[in-house]
């Protein structure tokens, strides 16, 4: 190679799983690559999520701010009328097969042939999109896997097969859910059955969803490195253990904070905050009228659902706690119909007096608003990180995927919240809210303040996540010369 020859900027192709909690951190990374490293980035959505994102961004400003970021779209294999939300989002696991893979390959081959952009230097693929690893191997393009779970849960997924072999899972619904799980290194005294990922509650070890995760997780190790949206100081013992499976790990979280701290000329409206729904900003005005640290913010993320009975129990618990609350009741949160037909009069009154309900909130702004004092959350990993960064203690009501593990870490490992897993009767909700906002507040606030500071420090210049992003950028730059040659092999 002639070292004097000017090198084109690297070109990274990013492929997220098409769901809110996956797209948001991966789009933050894409924007960081463009803004901080001048990389070219092709961000590959499905047609459905492509349309959602493009409805919400200001295209002219976005192009001005991120001239080297462009979007491509591939099919998800589902019919147009499919809701692609709630529990049915899982259908995508089984439809993003043959057609999506072929189209993804077409996108990559097309990129090789475009004159103005260099061929792809590397692919960053979601940890549950292993077809991207197959394509990368076919085309001889280096691939890095990005798992949107935290390190603890990622590590745990590598032990699912072992849990089956040891007879720990599957278990039946009426088995002892508090039985300790001692066979996962690093978690010997932390986890009970009820804290395992929700797939462990499937009663058949051959269940296709359980098998999907086993296959996807094991495929991740074919990638050359792992990216996690976490920070070293929070999970260092488990990150070290993951080092036995991946030659390189880049822990670059909280990505939303790294994005804010490192993006120059950043304004909310120019970039994309990765939201797939329009955020109702009016709730910030409502928060302005509330006393400091008084409000409990309630949101169950983008996939979890409630039955009508559960919704009413939460509602009674919140009203009975006599704390002001801001509640996100998104379209599709309620299983079945989308509206509560009969709301008891006392709940209507209680909500008018001290509540605010919106369809989708600007969550990062809400969590940093001076009026918010607690977060009743489903323990999605993005929400958990956002709450830790903002120093807001949590009440956890996990439901699916990694959420059961996250809530256990929140309550027992990091001690930054309370876990009400599996129980949401009105008296439990009321008790939890009172404990978080009064009884146990002092103790929990001490832990969350320490964790919040570590999170903030990690994204500052010299901090662990800041440096790890630099390292990732450097390592991708050094892949450039290799891919320049192998790209031609893929084109033959
Ligand atoms: C789920 C998982 O549980 C998560 O851990 C996994 O990595 C992806 O799938 P989700 O239900 O979307 O994710 O939750 P979460 O990871 O918390 O992400 C939700 C995102 O939506 C957060 O970044 C949050 O800020 C945003 N959000 C949520 C809003 O912008 N407005 C809202 O009203 C609610």
Boltz pocket constraint, residues with backbone or C-beta under 6 A from the ligand:
constraints:
  - pocket:
      binder: B
      contacts: [[A, 19], [A, 20], [A, 21], [A, 22], [A, 24], [A, 148], [A, 149], [A, 275], [A, 279], [A, 299], [A, 300], [A, 301], [A, 302], [A, 303], [A, 304], [A, 328], [A, 359], [A, 360], [A, 361], [A, 362], [A, 363], [A, 364], [A, 378], [A, 379], [A, 380], [A, 381], [A, 382], [A, 383], [A, 384], [A, 386], [A, 400], [A, 401], [A, 402], [A, 403]]
      max_distance: 6.0
